[in-house]
Amino acid sequence: MDEEAAALMQKLMLSDYGNPSSLHRKGFEAEGYVRDAAKTFAGILWCDPSEICFTSGGTESNNAAIIGAALANKRRGNRIITTQLEHASVSSPVHFLTEQGFEASYLDADSRGSIDLSQLERLLSDDVILVSVMHVNNEIGSLLPIEEIGKLIRKKQSSCLFHVDDVQGFGKLSLIPKNACIDLLSASSHKLHGPKGAGLLYISSRTKLSPILFGGGQQKGRRSGTENVPGIAGFALAAGKMYGRLEENYKHMEALKDLLLSELQDLEGITRNGGDVPYIISLSVKGVRSEVLLHALEDRGVYVSAGSACSSNKPSVSAVLKAISVPEEALSSTIRISLCPGNTEEEIRYAAGCMREIIPRLRKFVRK
């Protein structure tokens, strides 16, 4: 976590601890932090502060967008379009809605982890009320054509809402909702060095959305519950810093990605999956189970994932890898390496050296 964001949060928890709904001075001070954070994100997204709703993170934002949009617009239609590449916090609420009588259509993925716009155009009928597509895939780092998708939806079916799960793009790539005809956009704090348990949902002024949390009516009734003021403020501070050096950070991570792949190029049986953005690197390692490699690297102080961190503690075959037609034998032999602006060339060389040493040993052990 960003140290300045952590220090600000400590100040808010111990000194400026008021409830932003309270009418006394402490409450006004807390409300000021929430209002200032909304202005920060409005500047990032080129929107009005009133279009920012704070949540507990990407999962809540995705659920609120998908379920809220479906419930608010069910009189107009009952169909939802999404992809086979989505995070569980999108695919699960879509599945929940199909159990409530809605219908879902799924866009196919190509081998690079993108979609065919012509298939989307064919599926956009009058009864489609929502399209939900991620910006950057969380497992393989593929980049989807959000602006083209948004403009196609607006041209073909202007009343249809467009939701973008931008959890893996926010803080690393510029995406302006109005330029891409986006109605709903989800973001999460801990993906850009802010605190865990904080996020936002951009809700365009034209969007009709039913709340999924009820209570005190905070945030104009869109999301009841006392705001997590320290989390919101920490999120805003970290986001402001990331967007202040967006291009510099991206180039740095691109150089680190190139170095890692160069260091591993002589290692046989390594295949990269997807790979449009530099900070998510999916590698299938022939002959080595991902969990085994993960723990072997962990012993050296190198931490990688076996897929989505949200699901990796419940081992199962990755739906994303299956969707992009990764060979059967590689489905259980794939790791995800995540990079951030704070990583160094020294760390990359060390990690690559560990992999060059460990992988041949593990393969020999498996053969025995």
Secondary structure as GFF3:
##gff-version 3
##sequence-region A 1 368
A	DSSP	alpha_helix	3	14	.	.	.	ID=ss1
A	DSSP	alpha_helix	25	45	.	.	.	ID=ss2
A	DSSP	three_ten_helix	49	51	.	.	.	ID=ss3
A	DSSP	beta_strand	52	55	.	.	.	ID=ss4
A	DSSP	alpha_helix	58	72	.	.	.	ID=ss5
A	DSSP	beta_strand	79	83	.	.	.	ID=ss6
A	DSSP	alpha_helix	88	99	.	.	.	ID=ss7
A	DSSP	beta_strand	103	107	.	.	.	ID=ss8
A	DSSP	alpha_helix	117	123	.	.	.	ID=ss9
A	DSSP	beta_strand	128	134	.	.	.	ID=ss10
A	DSSP	alpha_helix	146	156	.	.	.	ID=ss11
A	DSSP	beta_strand	161	165	.	.	.	ID=ss12
A	DSSP	beta_strand	184	188	.	.	.	ID=ss13
A	DSSP	three_ten_helix	189	192	.	.	.	ID=ss14
A	DSSP	beta_strand	199	203	.	.	.	ID=ss15
A	DSSP	three_ten_helix	219	221	.	.	.	ID=ss16
A	DSSP	alpha_helix	229	244	.	.	.	ID=ss17
A	DSSP	alpha_helix	246	264	.	.	.	ID=ss18
A	DSSP	beta_strand	270	273	.	.	.	ID=ss19
A	DSSP	beta_strand	280	285	.	.	.	ID=ss20
A	DSSP	alpha_helix	290	298	.	.	.	ID=ss21
A	DSSP	alpha_helix	319	323	.	.	.	ID=ss22
A	DSSP	three_ten_helix	328	330	.	.	.	ID=ss23
A	DSSP	beta_strand	334	338	.	.	.	ID=ss24
A	DSSP	alpha_helix	345	367	.	.	.	ID=ss25
###
